[in-house]
């Protein structure tokens, strides 16, 4: 960014220079995370060049940053609108992240509560750096989305043994030993033995319950598509021939694979800004 470029002069050039240094660091982190829908489609060099061009337009008050805030419009909503404009979407997406931070003292209070809990009477000789490191590790595991919301795999009926015992485990048939069991109906000589009073059962004289509804309707097809491919794959007794392959991948993983397969996207962040 040069103060001698064509266009309106930059007011408070020193202030914009400090802001530029901060936004460069923020842009690098956002681009490397591959979570921003706008930045992940660009190479590192393209993101840098677009950002510098848009930041200079913002500093000079040029389009699309020359539109004033509307009546009752917040700063966050103003920047959010600019994310839809290609001439300002890179800078706008960084501004939305900055203005989405809500000032609050609660994070500091929670951190001090962790310090108090870790620095107990029995552990009061710890260094300050030790407390800081343990607190940072604890908070990372608490707020990291990958560890907080693990994805559960889809388990199918035909794949239960592999899920429970491993893909290479051999599960044999299980037999119940009926010797000395109440389930045995054979005598010691091998003949089946049934007493006379057990020859008739209460089931023989069972009558239809008066509470049974003859018009009971269990039509679930109106609410559930019983022929859906996903449902059939889960309930199938045999593998449906590879229809379950690729399941369990998150949307972020699928998008990352798509980006990696695109040769036009450079995964290296240029160390030198041009």
C-alpha positions in Angstrom: 0.0 0.0 0.0 1.5 3.3 -1.1 0.4 6.7 -0.1 1.4 8.1 -3.5 -0.9 5.9 -5.6 -3.6 7.5 -7.7 -6.9 8.3 -6.0 -8.0 10.1 -2.9 -5.3 10.5 -0.3 -5.1 8.1 2.7 -6.0 9.8 5.9 -4.0 8.6 9.0 -1.5 6.6 6.9 0.4 5.4 10.1 -2.8 4.0 11.6 -3.7 2.0 8.4 -0.1 0.7 8.3 -0.5 -0.9 11.8 -3.9 -2.3 10.9 -2.4 -3.8 7.7 0.2 -5.7 9.7 -2.5 -7.2 11.9 -4.8 -8.1 9.0 -1.9 -9.8 7.1 -1.5 -12.2 10.0 -5.2 -12.8 10.3 -5.5 -13.4 6.5 -2.7 -16.0 6.6 -4.4 -17.9 9.4 -7.8 -17.9 7.8 -6.4 -19.0 4.4 -4.4 -21.9 6.0 -7.4 -23.1 8.0 -9.4 -23.8 4.7 -12.6 -23.1 6.6 -13.5 -19.8 4.9 -15.7 -20.4 1.9 -14.2 -17.4 0.1 -10.5 -17.9 0.8 -10.3 -21.6 0.3 -11.0 -21.2 -3.4 -8.0 -19.0 -3.9 -4.3 -19.6 -4.0 -2.1 -17.9 -1.4 -0.8 -15.4 -4.0 -4.3 -14.6 -5.2 -5.6 -14.0 -1.7 -2.7 -11.7 -0.9 -3.1 -9.6 -4.1 -6.9 -9.3 -3.7 -6.5 -8.3 -0.1 -3.9 -5.6 -0.7 -6.0 -4.2 -3.6 -9.2 -4.1 -1.5 -7.5 -2.7 1.6 -6.1 0.2 -0.4 -9.5 0.9 -1.8 -10.9 0.9 1.8 -8.2 3.2 3.0 -8.9 5.7 0.2 -12.7 5.4 0.5 -13.2 4.0 -2.9 -15.8 1.5 -4.2 -17.3 -0.6 -2.7 -16.3 0.9 0.6 -17.7 4.4 -0.2 -21.2 3.5 0.8 -22.2 4.9 4.2 -24.0 2.9 6.9 -27.8 2.9 6.6 -30.1 4.1 9.3 -30.1 1.5 12.1 -27.5 -0.6 10.3 -24.8 -2.0 12.4 -21.1 -2.2 11.4 -21.2 -6.0 11.3 -24.2 -6.0 8.9 -22.4 -3.5 6.7 -19.4 -5.7 6.4 -21.5 -8.8 6.0 -23.2 -7.2 2.9 -19.7 -6.5 1.4 -18.9 -10.2 1.5 -21.3 -10.7 -1.4 -19.4 -8.1 -3.6 -16.3 -9.6 -5.3 -14.4 -6.2 -5.1 -14.5 -6.3 -1.3 -15.2 -9.8 -0.2 -11.7 -10.7 1.0 -11.4 -7.7 3.3 -15.0 -8.0 4.4 -14.7 -11.6 5.5 -11.8 -10.6 7.8 -13.8 -7.6 9.1 -16.8 -9.9 9.8 -14.5 -12.1 11.9 -13.2 -9.1 13.9 -16.5 -7.5 14.5 -18.2 -10.8 15.5 -16.0 -10.9 18.6 -18.2 -9.8 21.5 -16.3 -8.1 24.4 -16.9 -9.9 27.6 -15.1 -10.5 30.9 -16.4 -14.1 31.2 -13.4 -15.8 29.4 -11.0 -14.1 31.8 -13.1 -15.1 34.8 -13.2 -18.7 33.6 -9.4 -18.7 33.1 -8.8 -17.4 36.6 -11.2 -20.1 37.9 -9.0 -22.7 36.2 -5.9 -21.1 37.8 -7.5 -21.3 41.2 -8.6 -24.9 40.7 -5.2 -26.1 39.5 -3.1 -24.1 42.0 -4.6 -25.8 45.0 -3.1 -25.9 48.5 -1.3 -29.1 47.7 0.1 -27.7 44.4 0.9 -24.1 45.3 4.6 -24.2 44.3 4.0 -24.4 40.6 5.5 -21.8 38.3 3.3 -19.4 36.5 4.4 -20.7 33.1 3.3 -24.2 34.2 -0.2 -22.9 35.1 -0.4 -21.0 31.8 0.6 -24.0 29.7 -1.8 -26.4 31.4 -4.7 -23.9 31.1 -4.0 -23.4 27.4 -4.0 -27.2 26.8 -7.2 -27.5 28.7 -9.0 -24.7 26.8 -7.8 -26.0 23.5 -9.4 -29.4 24.1 -12.5 -27.8 25.4 -13.1 -25.4 22.4 -11.5 -27.4 19.6 -14.4 -28.4 17.3 -12.8 -31.7 16.2 -12.4 -33.0 19.7 -15.7 -31.6 21.1 -18.0 -33.0 18.3 -16.6 -36.3 17.2 -18.3 -37.9 14.2 -19.9 -41.3 14.8 -19.5 -44.0 12.1 -22.5 -45.5 10.4 -22.9 -49.1 11.5 -24.7 -51.6 9.3 -26.2 -54.9 10.3 -24.0 -56.9 7.9 -20.9 -55.2 9.3 -21.6 -55.6 13.1 -18.9 -58.2 13.7 -16.3 -56.1 12.0 -17.3 -53.1 14.0 -17.4 -54.9 17.3 -14.5 -57.4 16.9 -12.3 -55.8 14.2 -12.2 -56.4 10.5 -9.8 -59.4 10.8 -11.5 -61.2 13.6 -13.2 -64.5 13.0 -16.4 -64.8 15.0 -17.6 -68.4 15.5 -21.1 -69.6 16.1 -22.3 -69.6 19.7 -24.1 -72.6 21.2 -26.0 -72.8 24.4 -25.2 -75.8 26.6 -28.6 -77.2 27.7 -27.2 -79.7 30.1 -28.7 -79.2 33.6 -30.6 -76.3 32.1 -34.2 -75.4 32.6 -34.5 -75.2 28.8 -33.9 -79.0 28.5 -36.9 -81.2 27.8 -35.0 -84.5 27.5 -34.6 -87.1 30.2 -31.4 -88.8 31.2 -32.2 -91.6 28.7 -32.5 -89.2 25.8 -36.3 -89.4 25.5 -38.3 -86.2 25.5 -40.2 -85.9 28.7 -43.3 -83.7 29.2 -45.6 -84.1 32.2 -49.3 -84.5 31.7 -50.2 -81.3 33.4 -47.9 -79.5 31.0 -49.5 -81.0 27.8 -52.1 -78.3 27.8 -51.2 -74.6 28.0 -53.0 -71.4 28.7 -52.1 -70.5 25.2 -54.5 -73.2 23.9 -57.5 -71.5 25.5 -56.3 -67.9 24.8 -59.0 -65.6 23.4 -58.6 -62.4 21.5 -58.2 -59.6 23.9 -61.1 -57.2 24.1 -58.6 -54.3 24.0 -57.1 -55.3 20.7 -57.9 -52.9 17.9 -58.8 -54.5 14.6 -58.3 -51.3 12.7 -54.8 -50.7 14.0 -52.8 -48.9 11.3 -49.0 -49.0 11.3 -48.5 -47.3 7.9 -45.1 -45.7 8.3 -44.5 -45.2 4.6 -46.3 -41.9 4.7 -43.6 -40.5 6.9 -40.6 -42.6 6.0 -39.3 -43.6 2.6 -38.8 -47.3 3.0 -37.1 -47.6 -0.3 -34.4 -45.0 0.5 -30.9 -46.1 -0.4 -29.5 -45.0 2.9 -32.1 -47.0 4.9 -31.7 -50.1 2.9 -27.9 -50.0 3.2 -28.2 -49.9 7.0 -30.8 -52.7 7.3 -29.4 -55.0 4.6 -28.2 -58.4 5.8 -25.4 -58.5 3.1 -23.2 -55.8 1.7 -25.1 -54.0 -1.1 -22.0 -54.0 -3.3 -20.1 -51.0 -2.2 -22.9 -48.5 -1.6 -21.6 -47.9 1.8 -18.1 -46.8 0.7 -17.2 -43.3 1.5 -19.7 -43.0 4.3 -18.6 -41.3 7.6 -16.7 -38.5 5.8 -17.6 -35.0 7.1 -18.5 -32.2 4.7 -15.2 -30.5 5.6 -13.2 -33.6 4.7 -15.1 -34.0 1.4 -14.4 -30.3 0.5 -10.8 -30.7 1.5 -10.4 -33.7 -0.8 -12.0 -31.7 -3.6 -9.5 -28.8 -3.1 -6.6 -31.2 -2.9 -7.7 -32.8 -6.2 -7.8 -29.4 -7.9 -4.4 -28.7 -9.5 -5.2 -25.0 -9.8 -5.2 -24.4 -6.1 -1.8 -23.8 -4.5 -1.5 -25.0 -0.9 1.6 -23.0 -0.1 1.4 -19.6 1.5 3.9 -17.1 -0.1 6.3 -15.8 2.6 7.0 -12.6 0.6 4.1 -10.2 -0.2 4.2 -8.6 -3.6 
